[in-house]
Amino acid sequence: MKEKITLDDVLSNAPDLILYAAPIMISLALLEFYLSWKQKKKLYEKKDFFASLTIGLVSVFQNLLIKSLLFGFVIWVYNIVPWSIPVNWWTSIICFFALDFCRYWAHRMGHETSLFWATHVTHHNSEKYNLSTSFRLSWTQQLKVVFFLPISLMGFHPVVFFICHQIAVLYQFWIHTEYIRKLPKWISFLFVTPSHHRVHHGKNVHYLDKNYGSTFIIWDRMFGTFQPEDEQAIYGILDQPKHHNPVKLVFHVWGDIFRKMKKEKNLKKAFLLLFQPPDLLYEKEKSK
């Protein structure tokens, strides 16, 4: 019978890598900001940068506050299954691949359903693409934890799970840049690169809803969502906000959802609005 894991076990053995990396990431974003200004590339806009920085700092602080709640939920799921996977280097690699597979589907659902788009849109509602864009993580993104519960159900140790998850989040930082162009083909075949992710952030018609991969691009190749970069991406979202208010940038789609739900007289239909494609939220407005 496997040994039950406690919250203290995880908190004492899973270092907060993102918290430690935050000063380095901010410093690199400031360096890129300076280089962009010096070279007149216009990759940054001051108000947009400070909106991204504010959203990111609040997200880090928020994660510190609710870390115990999220850890506790994942630990509870792990403890209820009777099996466990041994902790070693090769099972840790398998955990990372399994987690990346879950991240692909979490990301994809974040674009294909209104509920999860509301938790993800913040990451896309900048018309600039730079290292600071990686800071724009919604304050409601924790709802996507449901997509990662299969990792615990499979029996991967919670400490391994959280370390792999943090490494995956940190990997996302460097791909948010215009400075790194095309990489060697063997890297681009397996891994998500800045070129792939620029496509994902583009609102060019043939770029929409493509390249969901987190660390590995192989999932997109397997499930038909891969798109190579063949023209300069136009960044932002189709219903682009005209402001830089961090609170509104986080919650504007939530507001759109609740306003539409309020207009529905049928409770079941109102609930199902959460799981419809985001485009349908604005269907009537666009047809006027």
ABEGO torsion letter per residue (X at the ends): XBBBBBAAAAAAABBBAAAAAAAAAAAAAAAAAAAAAAAGAGABBAAAAAAAAAAAAAAAAAAAAAAAAAAAAAAAAAAABABBBBBBAAAAAAAAAAAAAAAAAAAAAAAABAAAAAAAAAAAABABBBAAAAABBBAAAAAAAAAAAAAAAAGBBAAAAAAAAAAAAAAAAAABBAABBBBBAAAAAABBBAAAAAAAABABAAABGBGABAABAAAAAAAGABBBBABBBBBEBABBBABABAAAAAAAAAAAAAAAAAABABAAAAAAAAABBAAAAAAAAAAX
